[in-house]
């Protein structure tokens, strides 16, 4: 009887003599139902391991996550060749850089809030230009035709754009795999690949303020002020997670990130192989199946 590779090995190790031979044969039979890992699980393991190695050495390209109209993400090649490399950083350092940029904008936004006339001079022309840059061939004519907006809402839009730029910049400094996971998280939580546009955030903030005010509709100014305040705060959960990994380097942190995917995809590949083997052995046209 053909016992297979695993079964044959177990027979040689265990032996088949003695009173416990039937039990040993039954154990070998159970073991022989699972084949040796073949091309599918081995390929799954090698592919995920290759992605891990590329990411841990900063050669895996990052996905693009900036929505249309947002400030473009930094040039990764320029960052790599700069005097201080801002790629391949552990999450604790990435979070520190993110906080530094948010703090700088918070100080600037505070100045604008105290002097909305300055915000109107600095931000309103930029806001109008961004609104029409894709819709008009003549930017000057588009600015002249743009409807007036509140200076505080121009500040809110600038805050949203700065937060988006800071977010993408921070994600580019860390793992490309984590960057992709965060994009999928945004899609899962917010139901959109572009959840941080000014219009979407204003709808969310307006709904929250309305619920907090007992159903009273907030004004545009109140909504915009709330957006300015929220755009300078980071996520406490991500801050805590980054603090817990302060002593972990980028390569080790990336390896930990890929630990579950590597073994998960390998196991999935092996299960596919087992199912294919089962179908080929125990399909309707096969006579190899034992009738239990």
C-alpha positions as CSV (number, residue, x, y, z in Angstrom):
1,X,0.0,0.0,0.0
2,X,1.3,3.5,-0.9
3,X,1.5,5.4,2.3
4,X,2.8,8.7,0.8
5,X,5.8,10.7,1.8
6,X,4.7,11.6,5.3
7,X,3.2,8.3,6.0
8,X,6.2,6.4,4.8
9,X,8.5,8.5,7.0
10,X,6.3,7.9,10.0
11,X,6.2,4.1,9.3
12,X,10.0,4.0,9.3
13,X,10.3,6.0,12.5
14,X,7.5,4.4,14.5
15,X,7.8,0.8,13.2
16,X,4.8,-1.4,12.6
17,X,5.4,-4.3,15.0
18,X,3.8,-5.0,18.3
19,X,0.4,-4.8,19.9
20,X,0.0,-1.1,19.1
21,X,0.4,-1.6,15.3
22,X,-3.3,-0.9,14.5
23,X,-3.2,2.4,16.4
24,X,0.0,3.3,14.6
25,X,-1.5,2.5,11.2
26,X,-4.5,4.6,12.0
27,X,-2.3,7.5,13.0
28,X,-0.3,7.2,9.8
29,X,-3.6,7.1,7.8
30,X,-4.8,10.3,9.4
31,X,-1.4,12.0,8.7
32,X,-1.3,10.8,5.1
33,X,-4.5,12.7,4.3
34,X,-2.5,15.9,4.3
35,X,0.1,16.2,1.5
36,X,3.5,17.7,1.7
37,X,3.5,21.5,0.9
38,X,3.6,21.9,-2.8
39,X,4.0,24.8,-5.3
40,X,1.0,26.9,-4.1
41,X,2.0,27.3,-0.4
42,X,5.7,27.5,-1.2
43,X,5.0,30.2,-3.8
44,X,2.7,32.1,-1.3
45,X,5.5,32.0,1.3
46,X,8.2,33.2,-1.1
47,X,6.1,36.0,-2.5
48,X,5.1,37.4,0.9
49,X,8.6,36.9,2.1
50,X,9.9,38.9,-0.9
51,X,7.5,41.7,-0.2
52,X,8.7,41.7,3.4
53,X,12.3,42.0,2.3
54,X,11.6,44.7,-0.2
55,X,9.6,46.7,2.4
56,X,12.2,46.3,5.2
57,X,14.9,47.6,2.8
58,X,12.7,50.5,1.6
59,X,12.5,49.2,-2.0
60,X,8.8,48.5,-2.0
61,X,6.9,51.4,-3.7
62,X,4.3,53.2,-1.7
63,X,0.7,53.5,-2.8
64,X,-0.8,57.0,-3.6
65,X,-3.3,58.1,-1.0
66,X,-3.7,61.9,-1.6
67,X,-7.1,62.9,-3.0
68,X,-7.5,65.2,-6.0
69,X,-6.7,68.8,-5.1
70,X,-4.6,67.9,-2.1
71,X,-1.0,69.0,-1.8
72,X,1.2,66.4,-3.6
73,X,3.1,63.9,-1.5
74,X,6.8,64.5,-1.0
75,X,9.2,63.1,-3.6
76,X,10.4,59.8,-2.1
77,X,13.6,59.9,-4.2
78,X,14.4,63.4,-2.9
79,X,13.8,62.2,0.6
80,X,16.1,59.3,0.2
81,X,18.9,61.4,-1.2
82,X,18.5,64.2,1.4
83,X,21.0,64.9,4.1
84,X,18.7,63.2,6.6
85,X,16.9,60.3,5.2
86,X,13.2,60.5,6.0
87,X,12.3,57.0,4.8
88,X,12.5,53.7,6.6
89,X,11.7,55.2,10.0
90,X,10.1,53.3,12.9
91,X,6.6,54.3,13.8
92,X,7.7,56.2,16.9
93,X,9.9,58.5,14.8
94,X,7.2,58.9,12.1
95,X,4.7,59.9,14.7
96,X,7.1,62.4,16.2
97,X,7.7,64.0,12.8
98,X,3.9,64.1,12.2
99,X,3.4,65.9,15.5
100,X,6.1,68.4,14.7
101,X,4.4,69.3,11.5
102,X,0.9,69.5,13.1
103,X,2.3,71.7,15.9
104,X,3.8,74.1,13.4
105,X,0.5,74.4,11.5
106,X,-1.4,74.7,14.8
107,X,0.7,77.8,15.7
108,X,0.1,79.3,12.3
109,X,-3.6,78.5,12.5
110,X,-3.8,80.2,15.9
111,X,-2.3,83.3,14.4
112,X,-4.9,83.3,11.7
113,X,-7.7,82.7,14.1
114,X,-6.7,85.8,16.1
115,X,-6.4,87.8,13.0
116,X,-9.0,86.7,10.4
117,X,-8.2,89.7,8.2
118,X,-4.7,88.2,7.7
119,X,-6.3,84.8,6.9
120,X,-8.5,86.5,4.4
121,X,-5.5,88.1,2.7
122,X,-3.3,85.0,2.7
123,X,-5.8,82.2,2.3
124,X,-8.9,83.3,0.4
125,X,-7.1,83.9,-2.9
126,X,-5.5,80.4,-2.6
127,X,-8.8,78.8,-1.8
128,X,-10.5,80.4,-4.8
129,X,-7.6,79.4,-7.1
130,X,-7.7,75.8,-6.0
131,X,-11.5,75.6,-6.5
132,X,-11.2,76.7,-10.1
133,X,-7.8,75.5,-11.2
134,X,-9.2,72.3,-12.9
135,X,-12.4,74.0,-14.2
136,X,-11.1,77.2,-16.0
137,X,-8.4,77.7,-18.6
138,X,-7.8,81.3,-17.3
139,X,-7.0,81.2,-13.5
140,X,-7.3,85.0,-13.2
141,X,-10.8,85.0,-14.6
142,X,-11.7,82.1,-12.4
143,X,-10.6,83.9,-9.3
144,X,-12.5,87.0,-10.2
145,X,-15.7,84.9,-10.8
146,X,-15.3,82.8,-7.6
147,X,-18.0,83.3,-5.0
148,X,-17.0,84.9,-1.7
149,X,-16.2,82.7,1.3
150,X,-15.7,83.2,5.0
151,X,-12.1,83.7,5.9
152,X,-12.5,81.1,8.7
153,X,-13.7,78.6,6.2
154,X,-10.7,79.3,4.0
155,X,-8.6,78.6,7.2
156,X,-10.5,75.4,7.6
157,X,-9.8,74.3,4.1
158,X,-6.1,75.2,4.5
159,X,-6.1,73.1,7.7
160,X,-7.6,70.1,6.0
161,X,-5.1,70.4,3.2
162,X,-2.2,70.6,5.6
163,X,-3.4,67.7,7.6
164,X,-3.7,65.6,4.4
165,X,-0.2,66.5,3.3
166,X,1.2,65.7,6.8
167,X,-0.7,62.4,6.8
168,X,0.7,61.3,3.4
169,X,4.2,62.5,4.3
170,X,4.1,60.5,7.5
171,X,2.9,57.4,5.8
172,X,5.7,57.7,3.2
173,X,8.3,57.8,5.9
174,X,7.3,54.4,7.2
175,X,6.4,51.0,5.9
176,X,4.8,50.7,2.4
177,X,2.8,47.7,3.6
178,X,1.4,49.7,6.6
179,X,0.6,52.6,4.2
180,X,-1.5,50.2,2.1
181,X,-3.2,48.8,5.3
182,X,-4.1,52.4,6.4
183,X,-5.7,53.1,3.0
184,X,-7.8,50.0,3.4
185,X,-8.6,51.1,6.9
186,X,-9.8,54.4,5.6
187,X,-12.0,52.6,3.1
188,X,-13.4,50.3,5.8
189,X,-14.1,53.0,8.4
190,X,-15.2,55.9,6.2
191,X,-16.5,54.0,3.2
192,X,-14.4,56.1,0.8
193,X,-10.8,56.2,-0.6
194,X,-11.0,60.0,-0.2
195,X,-12.7,60.6,3.2
196,X,-10.7,63.7,4.1
197,X,-12.0,66.2,1.6
198,X,-13.3,69.5,3.0
199,X,-16.9,68.8,1.9
200,X,-16.9,65.3,3.5
201,X,-15.4,66.6,6.8
202,X,-17.8,69.5,6.9
203,X,-20.7,67.2,6.6
204,X,-19.4,65.0,9.4
205,X,-18.6,67.9,11.7
206,X,-21.9,69.6,11.0
207,X,-23.8,66.4,11.9
208,X,-21.8,66.0,15.1
209,X,-22.3,69.6,16.2
210,X,-26.0,69.3,15.4
211,X,-26.3,66.2,17.6
212,X,-24.3,67.9,20.4
213,X,-26.6,71.0,20.2
214,X,-29.8,69.1,20.6
215,X,-30.7,69.3,16.9
216,X,-29.9,73.0,16.4
217,X,-28.3,73.6,13.0
218,X,-24.8,75.0,13.4
219,X,-23.6,77.9,11.2
220,X,-20.9,77.6,8.6
221,X,-18.5,79.6,10.8
222,X,-19.0,77.2,13.8
223,X,-18.4,74.2,11.5
224,X,-15.3,75.7,10.1
225,X,-13.9,76.6,13.5
226,X,-14.5,73.1,14.7
227,X,-12.6,71.7,11.7
228,X,-9.7,74.0,12.4
229,X,-9.5,72.7,15.9
230,X,-9.8,69.0,15.0
231,X,-7.3,69.2,12.1
232,X,-4.4,70.0,14.5
233,X,-5.0,66.9,16.8
234,X,-3.6,63.5,16.1
235,X,-5.2,60.1,16.8
236,X,-4.6,59.1,20.5
237,X,-4.7,55.3,19.7
238,X,-2.0,55.6,17.0
239,X,0.1,57.8,19.4
240,X,-0.1,55.1,22.1
241,X,0.8,52.3,19.7
242,X,3.8,54.3,18.5
243,X,5.0,54.9,22.0
244,X,4.9,51.2,22.8
245,X,7.3,50.6,19.9
246,X,9.8,53.3,20.7
247,X,12.7,50.8,21.2
248,X,12.0,48.8,18.0
249,X,13.9,49.5,14.8
250,X,12.3,49.8,11.4
251,X,13.4,46.4,10.1
252,X,12.2,44.5,13.1
253,X,9.0,46.5,13.3
254,X,8.3,45.7,9.6
255,X,9.1,42.0,10.1
256,X,6.5,42.0,13.0
257,X,4.0,43.7,10.7
258,X,4.4,41.0,8.1
259,X,4.5,38.0,10.5
260,X,0.8,37.3,10.2
261,X,0.5,37.9,6.5
262,X,3.4,35.6,5.7
263,X,2.1,32.6,7.6
264,X,-1.5,33.5,6.8
265,X,-1.0,33.4,3.0
266,X,1.2,30.3,3.3
267,X,-1.5,28.5,5.3
268,X,-4.1,29.7,2.8
269,X,-2.0,28.4,0.0
270,X,-1.7,25.0,1.7
271,X,-5.4,24.8,2.3
272,X,-6.0,25.5,-1.4
273,X,-3.6,22.6,-2.2
274,X,-5.3,20.3,0.2
275,X,-8.7,21.1,-1.3
276,X,-7.4,20.5,-4.8
277,X,-5.9,17.3,-3.7
278,X,-9.1,16.2,-2.1
279,X,-11.1,17.1,-5.2
280,X,-8.8,15.2,-7.5
281,X,-8.8,12.2,-5.2
282,X,-12.4,12.2,-4.1
283,X,-14.2,13.8,-7.0
284,X,-17.2,12.1,-8.7
285,X,-15.1,10.5,-11.3
286,X,-12.5,9.2,-8.9
287,X,-12.4,5.7,-7.4
288,X,-9.7,6.3,-4.9
289,X,-11.9,7.5,-2.1
290,X,-12.4,5.2,0.9
291,X,-16.0,4.8,2.0
292,X,-16.0,5.7,5.7
